[in-house]
Amino acid sequence: MTSSSTPGLARFNTLADDEATTALHEVCASAAWGRAILSRRPYATAEALLLAGDAATAALTEQDLADAMAGHPPIGRPKPGDPTSSREQRGMAGATEELKAEMLELNLAYQERFGHVFLICATGATGEQMRDAVRSRIGNPPEREREIVRTELGKINRIRLTRLVTEGE
């Protein structure tokens, strides 16, 4: 994305607050994150919006992070009728039944250990890469895993914010 203003960014900057809140909730389910982005409108450039998103992600409390994660379906089980999670998890679409079953098992074990879904920026990742990531992360100490989750959430939010201000252009 270029650092200049785009028609999509101009559209986002001029949305009514309730419409912008709804759009931001589709990017990240944390209300605190959405309020932080909304409070800094208008954005001069798309890069300024992305940097605000990064700052808002870094500032999330434990509860805000939990709220954000609650908006993400488990890997391998995108929300029915949700094109965003289906697109992001495309790498699992052609997975074998064996891999899908293994991911379900790993997702459940991860959720049992950490109390939330396994979160990874799945865009562009294969099913095997996602499986390998959950395998390698399940043994992390909770503090380390929270930081990885925050980083992955930041990547997802950046991709979704970019899509928000460039879709239809």
DSSP file (Angstrom, degrees, kcal/mol; ACC not computed):
  #  RESIDUE AA STRUCTURE BP1 BP2  ACC     N-H-->O    O-->H-N    N-H-->O    O-->H-N    TCO  KAPPA ALPHA  PHI   PSI    X-CA   Y-CA   Z-CA
    1    1 A M              0   0    0      0, 0.0     2,-0.1     0, 0.0   161,-0.0   0.000 360.0 360.0 360.0 140.3    0.0    0.0    0.0
    2    2 A T        -     0   0    0      1,-0.1    44,-0.3     2,-0.1    45,-0.2  -0.336 360.0-122.0 -77.5 165.8    1.3    3.5   -0.8
    3    3 A S  S    S+     0   0    0     43,-0.1    45,-0.2    42,-0.1    44,-0.2   0.467  82.8  94.9 -89.5   0.5    1.6    6.0    1.9
    4    4 A S  S    S-     0   0    0     41,-0.2    42,-0.9     1,-0.1     2,-0.1  -0.367  88.0 -86.0 -86.2 169.9   -0.7    8.5    0.2
    5    5 A S        -     0   0    0     40,-0.2    -1,-0.1    39,-0.1    40,-0.1  -0.460  44.6-160.6 -72.9 146.5   -4.4    8.9    0.8
    6    6 A T     >  -     0   0    0     -2,-0.1     4,-2.6     1,-0.1     5,-0.2  -0.828  33.3-109.3-122.3 161.7   -6.7    6.7   -1.2
    7    7 A P  H  > S+     0   0    0      0, 0.0     4,-2.5     0, 0.0     5,-0.1   0.886 121.9  54.1 -57.1 -36.2  -10.4    6.9   -2.0
    8    8 A G  H  > S+     0   0    0    157,-0.4     4,-2.4     2,-0.2   158,-0.2   0.883 108.3  47.8 -65.6 -37.6  -10.9    4.1    0.4
    9    9 A L  H  > S+     0   0    0    156,-0.5     4,-2.9     2,-0.2    34,-0.2   0.916 111.0  50.7 -68.1 -42.6   -9.2    5.9    3.2
   10   10 A A  H  X S+     0   0    0     -4,-2.6     4,-1.3     2,-0.2    -2,-0.2   0.914 110.9  49.8 -59.7 -41.7  -11.2    9.1    2.4
   11   11 A R  H  X S+     0   0    0     -4,-2.5     4,-0.7    -5,-0.2     3,-0.4   0.934 111.8  47.9 -61.7 -46.3  -14.4    7.0    2.6
   12   12 A F  H >< S+     0   0    0     -4,-2.4     3,-1.0     1,-0.2    -2,-0.2   0.917 108.9  54.2 -60.6 -43.7  -13.3    5.5    6.0
   13   13 A N  H 3< S+     0   0    0     -4,-2.9    -1,-0.2     1,-0.2    -2,-0.2   0.783 113.2  42.8 -61.5 -27.4  -12.4    9.0    7.3
   14   14 A T  H 3< S+     0   0    0     -4,-1.3    -1,-0.2    -3,-0.4    -2,-0.2   0.424  84.1 118.5-104.3   1.0  -15.9   10.2    6.5
   15   15 A L  S << S-     0   0    0     -3,-1.0    -3,-0.0    -4,-0.7     2,-0.0  -0.344  76.7-100.1 -60.9 146.3  -18.0    7.3    7.6
   16   16 A A     >  -     0   0    0      1,-0.1     4,-2.8     4,-0.0     3,-0.3  -0.378  38.6-108.2 -60.2 149.9  -20.4    8.0   10.4
   17   17 A D  H  > S+     0   0    0      1,-0.2     4,-2.7     2,-0.2     5,-0.2   0.869 119.0  50.2 -53.1 -42.4  -19.0    6.9   13.8
   18   18 A D  H  > S+     0   0    0      2,-0.2     4,-2.0     1,-0.2    -1,-0.2   0.890 112.5  46.9 -67.7 -36.6  -21.4    3.9   14.1
   19   19 A E  H  > S+     0   0    0     -3,-0.3     4,-2.4     2,-0.2    -2,-0.2   0.906 113.7  48.2 -68.5 -40.8  -20.6    2.7   10.5
   20   20 A A  H  X S+     0   0    0     -4,-2.8     4,-2.8     2,-0.2    -2,-0.2   0.895 109.8  53.0 -65.3 -39.9  -16.9    3.1   11.2
   21   21 A T  H  X S+     0   0    0     -4,-2.7     4,-2.1    -5,-0.3    -1,-0.2   0.917 110.0  48.1 -60.6 -44.1  -17.2    1.2   14.5
   22   22 A T  H  X S+     0   0    0     -4,-2.0     4,-1.2     2,-0.2    -2,-0.2   0.922 112.9  48.0 -62.2 -45.4  -19.0   -1.6   12.7
   23   23 A A  H  X S+     0   0    0     -4,-2.4     4,-0.8     1,-0.2     3,-0.3   0.903 112.4  48.8 -62.7 -41.9  -16.3   -1.7   10.0
   24   24 A L  H  X S+     0   0    0     -4,-2.8     4,-2.8     1,-0.2     3,-0.5   0.841 104.3  59.3 -68.9 -32.5  -13.5   -1.7   12.6
   25   25 A H  H  < S+     0   0    0     -4,-2.1    -1,-0.2     1,-0.2    -2,-0.2   0.830 101.3  55.7 -64.2 -30.6  -15.2   -4.5   14.6
   26   26 A E  H  < S+     0   0    0     -4,-1.2    -1,-0.2    -3,-0.3    -2,-0.2   0.778 110.7  45.5 -69.9 -26.2  -14.8   -6.6   11.4
   27   27 A V  H  < S+     0   0    0     -4,-0.8     2,-0.3    -3,-0.5    -2,-0.2   0.922 134.9   1.4 -78.4 -49.3  -11.1   -5.9   11.5
   28   28 A C     <  -     0   0    0     -4,-2.8    -1,-0.3     2,-0.1     6,-0.2  -0.985  59.9-144.6-146.4 128.8  -10.7   -6.5   15.2
   29   29 A A  S    S+     0   0    0     39,-0.5     2,-0.6    -2,-0.3    39,-0.1   0.513  70.4 106.5 -75.0  -4.7  -13.3   -7.6   17.7
   30   30 A S     >  -     0   0    0      1,-0.2     4,-2.1     2,-0.1     5,-0.1  -0.663  57.8-157.9 -77.8 119.6  -11.8   -5.6   20.6
   31   31 A A  H  > S+     0   0    0     -2,-0.6     4,-2.6     1,-0.2     5,-0.2   0.865  94.1  56.1 -63.3 -35.9  -14.0   -2.6   21.2
   32   32 A A  H  > S+     0   0    0      2,-0.2     4,-2.1     1,-0.2    -1,-0.2   0.902 106.5  50.0 -63.3 -40.8  -11.1   -0.8   22.9
   33   33 A W  H  > S+     0   0    0      2,-0.2     4,-2.0     1,-0.2    -2,-0.2   0.944 111.6  48.2 -61.4 -48.2   -9.0   -1.3   19.7
   34   34 A G  H  X S+     0   0    0     -4,-2.1     4,-2.8     1,-0.2    -2,-0.2   0.901 110.4  50.9 -60.4 -42.4  -11.8    0.1   17.6
   35   35 A R  H  X S+     0   0    0     -4,-2.6     4,-2.5     1,-0.2    -1,-0.2   0.896 108.1  53.2 -63.1 -38.9  -12.3    3.2   19.8
   36   36 A A  H  X S+     0   0    0     -4,-2.1     4,-0.5     2,-0.2    -1,-0.2   0.908 113.0  43.1 -63.2 -41.5   -8.6    3.9   19.7
   37   37 A I  H >< S+     0   0    0     -4,-2.0     3,-1.1     1,-0.2     4,-0.2   0.932 114.7  49.8 -68.4 -45.9   -8.6    3.9   15.8
   38   38 A L  H >< S+     0   0    0     -4,-2.8     3,-1.5     1,-0.2    -2,-0.2   0.876 103.3  60.4 -60.9 -39.4  -11.8    5.9   15.7
   39   39 A S  H 3< S+     0   0    0     -4,-2.5    -1,-0.2     1,-0.3    -2,-0.2   0.676 103.1  51.7 -66.5 -17.4  -10.6    8.6   18.1
   40   40 A R  T << S+     0   0    0     -3,-1.1    -1,-0.3    -4,-0.5    -2,-0.2   0.354  89.2 159.0-104.3   5.4   -7.7    9.5   15.8
   41   41 A R    <   +     0   0    0     -3,-1.5     2,-0.1    -4,-0.2   -28,-0.0  -0.408  38.9  59.2 -67.4 150.1   -9.7   10.0   12.6
   42   42 A P  S    S-     0   0    0      0, 0.0     2,-0.5     0, 0.0   -32,-0.1   0.555  70.1-159.7 -84.6 155.7   -9.2   11.5   10.1
   43   43 A Y        -     0   0    0    -34,-0.2   -30,-0.1     1,-0.1    -2,-0.1  -0.854  11.9-153.8-100.6 132.3   -6.0    9.8    8.8
   44   44 A A  S    S+     0   0    0     -2,-0.5     2,-0.3     1,-0.1    -1,-0.1   0.836  79.5  14.4 -72.6 -33.3   -3.8   11.6    6.3
   45   45 A T  S  > S-     0   0    0    -40,-0.1     4,-1.6     1,-0.1   -40,-0.2  -0.937  72.8-116.9-139.7 160.7   -2.4    8.4    4.9
   46   46 A A  H  > S+     0   0    0    -42,-0.9     4,-2.4    -2,-0.3     5,-0.2   0.878 117.3  57.4 -63.0 -37.2   -3.0    4.7    4.9
   47   47 A E  H  > S+     0   0    0      1,-0.2     4,-2.6     2,-0.2    -1,-0.2   0.888 102.8  53.6 -61.9 -38.6    0.3    4.3    6.6
   48   48 A A  H  > S+     0   0    0    -45,-0.2     4,-2.0     2,-0.2    -1,-0.2   0.890 108.9  49.6 -62.4 -38.8   -0.8    6.6    9.5
   49   49 A L  H  X S+     0   0    0     -4,-1.6     4,-2.3     2,-0.2    -2,-0.2   0.924 110.9  49.1 -64.6 -44.5   -3.9    4.4    9.9
   50   50 A L  H  X S+     0   0    0     -4,-2.4     4,-2.4     1,-0.2    -2,-0.2   0.895 110.7  50.1 -63.5 -39.7   -1.7    1.2   10.0
   51   51 A L  H  X S+     0   0    0     -4,-2.6     4,-2.4     2,-0.2    -1,-0.2   0.882 109.6  51.1 -66.1 -37.4    0.6    2.8   12.6
   52   52 A A  H  X S+     0   0    0     -4,-2.0     4,-2.6     2,-0.2    -2,-0.2   0.896 109.5  51.4 -64.6 -39.1   -2.4    3.7   14.7
   53   53 A G  H  X S+     0   0    0     -4,-2.3     4,-2.3     2,-0.2    -2,-0.2   0.907 109.4  49.8 -62.4 -42.4   -3.6    0.1   14.4
   54   54 A D  H  X S+     0   0    0     -4,-2.4     4,-2.4     2,-0.2    -2,-0.2   0.925 112.2  47.4 -61.1 -45.0   -0.2   -1.1   15.5
   55   55 A A  H  X S+     0   0    0     -4,-2.4     4,-1.6     1,-0.2    -2,-0.2   0.902 111.8  50.1 -64.4 -41.4   -0.2    1.3   18.5
   56   56 A A  H  < S+     0   0    0     -4,-2.6     4,-0.4     2,-0.2    -1,-0.2   0.891 111.1  49.4 -65.2 -39.0   -3.8    0.2   19.4
   57   57 A T  H >< S+     0   0    0     -4,-2.3     3,-1.2     1,-0.2    -2,-0.2   0.921 110.1  50.7 -65.3 -43.4   -2.8   -3.5   19.3
   58   58 A A  H 3< S+     0   0    0     -4,-2.4    -1,-0.2     1,-0.2    -2,-0.2   0.809 109.4  52.7 -62.9 -29.6    0.2   -2.9   21.5
   59   59 A A  T 3< S+     0   0    0     -4,-1.6    -1,-0.2    -5,-0.2    -2,-0.2   0.476  79.1 124.6 -87.8  -2.9   -2.0   -1.0   24.0
   60   60 A L    <   -     0   0    0     -3,-1.2     2,-0.1    -4,-0.4    -3,-0.0  -0.337  55.5-136.5 -62.1 133.9   -4.6   -3.8   24.4
   61   61 A T     >  -     0   0    0      1,-0.1     4,-2.7    -2,-0.0     5,-0.2  -0.268  33.7 -95.0 -75.2 173.3   -5.1   -5.0   28.0
   62   62 A E  H  > S+     0   0    0      1,-0.2     4,-2.1     2,-0.2     5,-0.1   0.909 129.3  47.3 -57.2 -42.6   -5.4   -8.7   28.7
   63   63 A Q  H  > S+     0   0    0      2,-0.2     4,-2.5     1,-0.2    -1,-0.2   0.906 111.1  50.5 -67.6 -40.6   -9.2   -8.4   28.6
   64   64 A D  H  > S+     0   0    0      2,-0.2     4,-2.4     1,-0.2    -2,-0.2   0.903 110.4  50.3 -62.0 -40.4   -9.0   -6.4   25.3
   65   65 A L  H  X S+     0   0    0     -4,-2.7     4,-2.5     2,-0.2    -1,-0.2   0.901 109.9  50.4 -64.1 -41.0   -6.8   -9.1   23.8
   66   66 A A  H  X S+     0   0    0     -4,-2.1     4,-1.9     2,-0.2    -2,-0.2   0.906 109.8  50.8 -62.4 -41.6   -9.2  -11.8   25.0
   67   67 A D  H  X S+     0   0    0     -4,-2.5     4,-0.6     1,-0.2    -2,-0.2   0.912 110.6  49.4 -61.6 -42.6  -12.1   -9.8   23.3
   68   68 A A  H >< S+     0   0    0     -4,-2.4     3,-1.1     1,-0.2   -39,-0.5   0.920 111.3  48.3 -63.5 -44.2  -10.0   -9.6   20.1
   69   69 A M  H >< S+     0   0    0     -4,-2.5     3,-2.1     1,-0.3    -1,-0.2   0.831  99.9  66.6 -66.6 -31.6   -9.3  -13.3   20.1
   70   70 A A  H 3< S+     0   0    0     -4,-1.9    -1,-0.3     1,-0.3    -2,-0.2   0.730  93.8  61.6 -62.7 -20.4  -13.0  -14.2   20.7
   71   71 A G  T << S+     0   0    0     -3,-1.1    -1,-0.3    -4,-0.6    -2,-0.2   0.443  90.7  83.3 -83.9   0.6  -13.7  -12.8   17.2
   72   72 A H  S <  S-     0   0    0     -3,-2.1    45,-0.1    -4,-0.1     3,-0.1  -0.909  72.1-140.3-110.8 127.0  -11.5  -15.4   15.6
   73   73 A P        -     0   0    0      0, 0.0     3,-0.1     0, 0.0    -2,-0.1  -0.411  39.2 -84.9 -75.7 159.2  -12.7  -18.9   14.7
   74   74 A P    >   -     0   0    0      0, 0.0     3,-2.2     0, 0.0     2,-0.1  -0.294  54.5 -91.6 -60.3 147.8  -10.4  -21.9   15.2
   75   75 A I  T 3  S+     0   0    0     43,-0.3    32,-0.1     1,-0.3    43,-0.1  -0.408 116.5  25.4 -60.0 131.8   -8.0  -22.7   12.4
   76   76 A G  T 3  S+     0   0    0     -2,-0.1    -1,-0.3    -3,-0.1    28,-0.1   0.304 113.1  73.0  93.8  -8.4   -9.7  -25.1   10.0
   77   77 A R    <   -     0   0    0     -3,-2.2     9,-0.1     8,-0.0    -2,-0.1  -0.506  65.8-175.7-135.6  67.5  -13.2  -24.0   11.0
   78   78 A P        -     0   0    0      0, 0.0     3,-0.1     0, 0.0    -6,-0.0  -0.248  43.1 -88.1 -61.2 153.3  -14.0  -20.6    9.5
   79   79 A K    >   -     0   0    0      1,-0.1     3,-2.1     3,-0.1     7,-0.2  -0.421  50.4-105.5 -62.3 130.9  -17.2  -19.0   10.5
   80   80 A P  T 3  S+     0   0    0      0, 0.0    -1,-0.1     0, 0.0     5,-0.0  -0.348 105.1  12.0 -58.2 133.8  -20.0  -20.2    8.1
   81   81 A G  T 3  S+     0   0    0      1,-0.2    -2,-0.1    -3,-0.1     0, 0.0   0.535  95.9 122.5  77.4   5.5  -20.9  -17.4    5.7
   82   82 A D    <>  -     0   0    0     -3,-2.1     4,-2.0     1,-0.2     5,-0.2  -0.851  40.1-173.3-104.5 101.6  -17.8  -15.3    6.8
   83   83 A P  H  > S+     0   0    0      0, 0.0     4,-2.5     0, 0.0     5,-0.2   0.810  80.9  59.6 -65.0 -27.8  -15.8  -14.6    3.7
   84   84 A T  H  > S+     0   0    0      2,-0.2     4,-2.6     1,-0.2     5,-0.2   0.967 109.2  39.6 -65.9 -52.7  -13.0  -13.0    5.7
   85   85 A S  H  > S+     0   0    0      1,-0.2     4,-1.9     2,-0.2    -1,-0.2   0.875 116.8  52.0 -67.5 -34.1  -12.2  -16.0    7.9
   86   86 A S  H  < S+     0   0    0     -4,-2.0    -1,-0.2    -7,-0.2    -2,-0.2   0.924 112.4  45.5 -64.3 -43.2  -12.6  -18.3    4.8
   87   87 A R  H >< S+     0   0    0     -4,-2.5     3,-1.3     1,-0.2    -2,-0.2   0.924 114.3  48.1 -64.8 -45.0  -10.2  -16.2    2.8
   88   88 A E  H 3< S+     0   0    0     -4,-2.6     3,-0.4     1,-0.3    37,-0.3   0.826 115.6  44.2 -67.2 -31.6   -7.7  -16.0    5.6
   89   89 A Q  T >X S+     0   0    0     -4,-1.9     3,-2.6    -5,-0.2     4,-0.6   0.128  73.3 123.8 -99.8  21.1   -7.8  -19.7    6.2
   90   90 A R  H X>  +     0   0    0     -3,-1.3     3,-1.4     1,-0.3     4,-0.6   0.796  62.5  71.1 -51.7 -31.4   -7.7  -20.7    2.6
   91   91 A G  H 34 S+     0   0    0     -3,-0.4    36,-1.3    31,-0.3    -1,-0.3   0.716  98.5  48.2 -61.0 -21.2   -4.6  -22.8    3.3
   92   92 A M  H X4 S+     0   0    0     -3,-2.6     3,-1.6    34,-0.2    -1,-0.3   0.596  88.6  86.3 -92.0 -12.7   -6.8  -25.3    5.2
   93   93 A A  H << S+     0   0    0     -3,-1.4    -2,-0.2    -4,-0.6    -1,-0.1   0.877  97.5  35.5 -58.8 -40.6   -9.4  -25.6    2.5
   94   94 A G  T 3< S+     0   0    0     -4,-0.6    -1,-0.3    -3,-0.1    -2,-0.1   0.264  90.4 130.8 -97.6  13.3   -7.6  -28.3    0.5
   95   95 A A    <   -     0   0    0     -3,-1.6    -3,-0.1     1,-0.1    -4,-0.0  -0.277  63.1-105.8 -66.7 150.4   -6.3  -30.1    3.6
   96   96 A T     >  -     0   0    0      1,-0.1     4,-2.5     4,-0.0     5,-0.2  -0.279  28.6-110.8 -67.8 160.9   -6.7  -33.8    3.9
   97   97 A E  H  > S+     0   0    0      1,-0.2     4,-2.5     2,-0.2     5,-0.2   0.869 121.0  56.3 -60.9 -35.1   -9.2  -35.1    6.4
   98   98 A E  H  > S+     0   0    0      2,-0.2     4,-2.4     1,-0.2    -1,-0.2   0.924 108.5  45.3 -62.6 -45.5   -6.3  -36.4    8.4
   99   99 A L  H  > S+     0   0    0      2,-0.2     4,-2.7     1,-0.2    -2,-0.2   0.905 112.3  51.5 -66.0 -41.0   -4.8  -32.9    8.6
  100  100 A K  H  X S+     0   0    0     -4,-2.5     4,-2.1     2,-0.2    -2,-0.2   0.913 111.4  47.6 -61.6 -41.9   -8.2  -31.4    9.5
  101  101 A A  H  X S+     0   0    0     -4,-2.5     4,-2.3     2,-0.2    -2,-0.2   0.902 111.8  50.1 -65.5 -41.2   -8.7  -33.9   12.3
  102  102 A E  H  X S+     0   0    0     -4,-2.4     4,-2.9     1,-0.2    -2,-0.2   0.906 109.9  50.7 -64.3 -40.7   -5.2  -33.2   13.6
  103  103 A M  H  X S+     0   0    0     -4,-2.7     4,-3.1     2,-0.2     5,-0.2   0.895 108.8  51.7 -64.2 -39.1   -5.8  -29.5   13.6
  104  104 A L  H  X S+     0   0    0     -4,-2.1     4,-2.3     2,-0.2    -2,-0.2   0.944 112.2  46.2 -60.8 -47.0   -9.0  -30.0   15.5
  105  105 A E  H  X S+     0   0    0     -4,-2.3     4,-2.3     2,-0.2    -2,-0.2   0.922 115.3  45.9 -61.0 -46.0   -7.2  -32.0   18.1
  106  106 A L  H  X S+     0   0    0     -4,-2.9     4,-2.8     2,-0.2     5,-0.2   0.900 110.7  53.3 -65.8 -40.9   -4.3  -29.5   18.3
  107  107 A N  H  X S+     0   0    0     -4,-3.1     4,-2.8     1,-0.2    -2,-0.2   0.924 110.8  47.1 -58.4 -44.9   -6.8  -26.6   18.5
  108  108 A L  H  X S+     0   0    0     -4,-2.3     4,-2.3    -5,-0.2    -2,-0.2   0.910 113.1  48.0 -65.1 -42.2   -8.6  -28.2   21.4
  109  109 A A  H  X S+     0   0    0     -4,-2.3     4,-2.1     2,-0.2    -2,-0.2   0.908 113.4  48.3 -64.9 -41.3   -5.3  -29.0   23.2
  110  110 A Y  H  X S+     0   0    0     -4,-2.8     4,-3.0     2,-0.2     5,-0.4   0.937 112.1  48.5 -63.6 -46.8   -4.1  -25.4   22.7
  111  111 A Q  H  X S+     0   0    0     -4,-2.8     4,-2.4     1,-0.2    -2,-0.2   0.884 110.4  51.9 -63.2 -37.9   -7.4  -23.9   23.9
  112  112 A E  H  < S+     0   0    0     -4,-2.3    -1,-0.2    -5,-0.2    -2,-0.2   0.901 115.1  42.8 -62.6 -41.2   -7.2  -26.2   27.0
  113  113 A R  H  < S+     0   0    0     -4,-2.1    -2,-0.2    -5,-0.2    -1,-0.2   0.914 130.0  22.0 -72.5 -44.3   -3.7  -25.0   27.7
  114  114 A F  H  < S-     0   0    0     -4,-3.0    -3,-0.2     2,-0.3    -2,-0.2   0.600  95.5-123.3-106.8 -13.3   -4.1  -21.3   27.1
  115  115 A G  S  < S+     0   0    0     -4,-2.4     2,-0.3    -5,-0.4    -4,-0.2   0.640  82.1  67.1  81.4  13.5   -7.8  -20.7   27.5
  116  116 A H  S    S-     0   0    0     -6,-0.3    -2,-0.3    -5,-0.1    -1,-0.2  -0.970  90.9 -74.8-155.6 168.1   -8.3  -19.2   24.0
  117  117 A V        -     0   0    0     -2,-0.3     2,-0.5   -45,-0.1    -9,-0.1  -0.239  52.8 -99.7 -64.5 154.5   -8.2  -20.1   20.3
  118  118 A F        -     0   0    0    -11,-0.1     2,-0.5   -43,-0.1   -43,-0.3  -0.669  44.7-157.3 -71.7 121.2   -4.9  -20.6   18.6
  119  119 A L        +     0   0    0     -2,-0.5     2,-0.3   -45,-0.1    33,-0.1  -0.917  24.5 151.8-112.6 126.2   -4.3  -17.3   16.7
  120  120 A I        -     0   0    0     -2,-0.5     2,-1.4    32,-0.1     3,-0.1  -0.990  54.4-108.6-146.3 146.3   -2.0  -17.1   13.7
  121  121 A C        +     0   0    0     -2,-0.3    32,-0.1     1,-0.2    -2,-0.0  -0.674  43.1 179.6 -74.0  98.6   -1.9  -14.8   10.7
  122  122 A A    >   +     0   0    0     -2,-1.4     3,-2.5     2,-0.1   -31,-0.3   0.573  33.5 124.0 -85.0 -11.1   -3.1  -17.6    8.4
  123  123 A T  T 3  S+     0   0    0      1,-0.3   -35,-0.1    -3,-0.1     3,-0.1  -0.315  89.5   0.7 -56.3 121.2   -3.1  -15.5    5.2
  124  124 A G  T 3  S+     0   0    0      1,-0.3    -1,-0.3   -36,-0.1     2,-0.3   0.375 103.6 124.8  82.9  -4.9   -0.9  -17.3    2.7
  125  125 A A    <   -     0   0    0     -3,-2.5   -34,-0.3   -37,-0.3    -1,-0.3  -0.644  56.5-129.2 -90.3 145.3    0.0  -20.2    5.1
  126  126 A T     >  -     0   0    0     -2,-0.3     4,-2.3    -3,-0.1     5,-0.2  -0.435  27.2-107.9 -82.0 164.0   -0.6  -23.8    4.1
  127  127 A G  H  > S+     0   0    0    -36,-1.3     4,-2.5     1,-0.2     5,-0.2   0.891 122.2  52.4 -57.2 -40.2   -2.5  -26.2    6.4
  128  128 A E  H  > S+     0   0    0      2,-0.2     4,-2.7     1,-0.2    -1,-0.2   0.892 107.5  51.0 -65.3 -40.0    0.8  -27.9    7.2
  129  129 A Q  H  > S+     0   0    0      2,-0.2     4,-2.0     1,-0.2    -1,-0.2   0.900 111.4  47.9 -64.1 -40.3    2.5  -24.6    8.2
  130  130 A M  H  X S+     0   0    0     -4,-2.3     4,-2.3     2,-0.2     5,-0.2   0.916 112.3  49.4 -66.0 -42.2   -0.4  -23.8   10.5
  131  131 A R  H  X S+     0   0    0     -4,-2.5     4,-2.5     1,-0.2    -2,-0.2   0.929 111.2  49.2 -60.7 -45.7   -0.2  -27.3   12.0
  132  132 A D  H  X S+     0   0    0     -4,-2.7     4,-2.3     1,-0.2    -1,-0.2   0.871 109.5  53.1 -63.0 -36.2    3.5  -26.9   12.5
  133  133 A A  H  X S+     0   0    0     -4,-2.0     4,-2.1     2,-0.2    -1,-0.2   0.930 110.3  45.3 -66.0 -45.3    3.0  -23.5   14.2
  134  134 A V  H  X S+     0   0    0     -4,-2.3     4,-1.9     1,-0.2    -2,-0.2   0.905 112.4  53.0 -66.1 -38.5    0.5  -24.8   16.7
  135  135 A R  H  < S+     0   0    0     -4,-2.5     4,-0.4    -5,-0.2    -1,-0.2   0.926 113.5  42.5 -59.1 -44.7    2.7  -27.8   17.4
  136  136 A S  H  < S+     0   0    0     -4,-2.3     3,-0.3     1,-0.2    -1,-0.2   0.808 118.2  45.0 -74.9 -28.3    5.7  -25.5   18.1
  137  137 A R  H >< S+     0   0    0     -4,-2.1     3,-2.1     1,-0.2    -1,-0.2   0.701  90.6  79.9 -89.7 -19.2    3.8  -22.9   20.1
  138  138 A I  T 3< S+     0   0    0     -4,-1.9    -1,-0.2     1,-0.3    -2,-0.1   0.765  93.2  52.3 -63.2 -24.0    1.7  -25.2   22.4
  139  139 A G  T 3  S+     0   0    0     -4,-0.4    -1,-0.3    -3,-0.3    -2,-0.1   0.453  85.1 116.9 -89.8  -0.4    4.7  -25.7   24.7
  140  140 A N  S <  S-     0   0    0     -3,-2.1    -3,-0.0     1,-0.1    -4,-0.0  -0.292  75.8-104.6 -64.9 149.3    5.4  -22.0   25.1
  141  141 A P     >  -     0   0    0      0, 0.0     4,-2.4     0, 0.0     3,-0.4  -0.489  37.4-111.6 -64.3 147.2    5.1  -20.4   28.6
  142  142 A P  H  > S+     0   0    0      0, 0.0     4,-2.3     0, 0.0     5,-0.2   0.848 116.3  54.1 -52.7 -38.7    1.8  -18.4   28.7
  143  143 A E  H  > S+     0   0    0      1,-0.2     4,-1.5     2,-0.2     5,-0.1   0.924 110.9  45.6 -64.4 -43.2    3.6  -15.1   28.9
  144  144 A R  H  > S+     0   0    0     -3,-0.4     4,-2.0     1,-0.2    -1,-0.2   0.911 112.0  51.7 -64.1 -43.0    5.6  -15.8   25.7
  145  145 A E  H  X S+     0   0    0     -4,-2.4     4,-2.9     1,-0.2    -2,-0.2   0.878 104.7  56.3 -64.6 -37.9    2.5  -17.1   23.9
  146  146 A R  H  X S+     0   0    0     -4,-2.3     4,-2.3    -5,-0.2    -1,-0.2   0.902 107.9  48.6 -59.8 -40.2    0.6  -13.9   24.8
  147  147 A E  H  X S+     0   0    0     -4,-1.5     4,-2.1     2,-0.2    -1,-0.2   0.887 111.5  48.8 -68.6 -37.9    3.2  -11.9   23.1
  148  148 A I  H  X S+     0   0    0     -4,-2.0     4,-2.9     2,-0.2     5,-0.2   0.926 110.9  51.1 -64.2 -44.2    3.2  -14.1   20.0
  149  149 A V  H  X S+     0   0    0     -4,-2.9     4,-2.9     1,-0.2    -2,-0.2   0.914 109.1  50.6 -59.2 -43.7   -0.6  -13.8   19.9
  150  150 A R  H  X S+     0   0    0     -4,-2.3     4,-2.2     2,-0.2    -1,-0.2   0.907 111.7  48.1 -62.0 -41.5   -0.4  -10.0   20.1
  151  151 A T  H  X S+     0   0    0     -4,-2.1     4,-1.9     2,-0.2    -2,-0.2   0.931 113.1  47.1 -63.8 -46.2    2.1  -10.0   17.2
  152  152 A E  H  X S+     0   0    0     -4,-2.9     4,-2.4     1,-0.2    -2,-0.2   0.902 111.0  52.1 -63.3 -41.2   -0.1  -12.3   15.1
  153  153 A L  H  X S+     0   0    0     -4,-2.9     4,-3.1     1,-0.2    -1,-0.2   0.904 107.1  53.6 -60.7 -41.6   -3.1  -10.2   15.9
  154  154 A G  H  X S+     0   0    0     -4,-2.2     4,-2.2     2,-0.2    -1,-0.2   0.895 108.7  48.7 -60.4 -40.8   -1.2   -7.1   14.7
  155  155 A K  H  X S+     0   0    0     -4,-1.9     4,-2.2     2,-0.2    -2,-0.2   0.926 113.1  47.2 -64.0 -45.0   -0.4   -8.8   11.4
  156  156 A I  H  X S+     0   0    0     -4,-2.4     4,-2.6     1,-0.2     5,-0.2   0.934 111.6  50.6 -61.9 -46.7   -4.1   -9.8   10.9
  157  157 A N  H  X S+     0   0    0     -4,-3.1     4,-3.0     1,-0.2     5,-0.2   0.892 109.0  51.8 -60.5 -40.3   -5.3   -6.3   11.8
  158  158 A R  H  X S+     0   0    0     -4,-2.2     4,-2.5     2,-0.2    -1,-0.2   0.929 111.1  47.1 -61.3 -46.3   -2.8   -4.7    9.3
  159  159 A I  H  X S+     0   0    0     -4,-2.2     4,-2.2     1,-0.2    -2,-0.2   0.927 115.7  45.3 -61.2 -45.0   -4.1   -7.0    6.5
  160  160 A R  H  X S+     0   0    0     -4,-2.6     4,-2.4     2,-0.2    -2,-0.2   0.883 112.3  50.1 -70.3 -38.3   -7.7   -6.3    7.4
  161  161 A L  H  X S+     0   0    0     -4,-3.0     4,-2.0    -5,-0.2    -1,-0.2   0.918 110.3  51.3 -63.7 -42.1   -7.2   -2.5    7.7
  162  162 A T  H  X S+     0   0    0     -4,-2.5     4,-0.7    -5,-0.2    -2,-0.2   0.934 111.2  47.3 -59.2 -46.2   -5.4   -2.5    4.4
  163  163 A R  H >X S+     0   0    0     -4,-2.2     4,-2.3     1,-0.2     3,-0.8   0.898 107.7  57.7 -61.5 -40.7   -8.4   -4.3    2.8
  164  164 A L  H 3< S+     0   0    0     -4,-2.4    -1,-0.2     1,-0.2    -2,-0.2   0.888 113.9  36.8 -57.9 -41.4  -10.8   -1.9    4.5
  165  165 A V  H 3< S+     0   0    0     -4,-2.0  -156,-0.5     1,-0.2  -157,-0.4   0.423 124.5  39.4 -97.6   3.4   -9.3    1.1    2.9
  166  166 A T  H X< S+     0   0    0     -3,-0.8     3,-1.8    -4,-0.7    -2,-0.2   0.523  80.8 117.8-122.6 -11.4   -8.5   -0.4   -0.5
  167  167 A E  T 3< S+     0   0    0     -4,-2.3    -4,-0.0     1,-0.3    -3,-0.0  -0.311  82.5  18.3 -60.1 136.4  -11.5   -2.7   -1.2
  168  168 A G  T 3         0   0    0      1,-0.0    -1,-0.3  -160,-0.0    -3,-0.0   0.537 360.0 360.0  82.5   6.3  -13.4   -1.6   -4.3
  169  169 A E    <         0   0    0     -3,-1.8    -2,-0.1  -163,-0.0    -1,-0.0   0.435 360.0 360.0-102.3 360.0  -10.5    0.5   -5.7
